[in-house]
């Protein structure tokens, strides 16, 4: 009796279980990341729109992209501004609405 088809099915079944486990772990990480962003965002005293307006006024450019900066422990918005053909990154304090930092985006070259 040939056990090769049986062993093949067991191997495929094991790969399916491992893939499913990895995907479930990634989904849990994603949910945790989203929950962390929502918790951080709930601490903001200004809106994302206000952060964009502040960044545009500070630089004299136009917003390309904006998001909650979840790399920081404080509530900050990161706004990418286009001015003179270059992308500037503007950090705006999410509680006070003040500009914390303006720098050229390293990826804009």
Secondary structure, 3 states (H helix, E strand, C coil): CCCHHHHHHHHHHHHHHHHHHHHHHHHHHHHHHHHHHHHHHCCCCCCHHHHHHHHHHHHCCEEEEEEECCCCCCCEEEEEEEECCEEEEEEEECCCCCEEEEEECHHHC
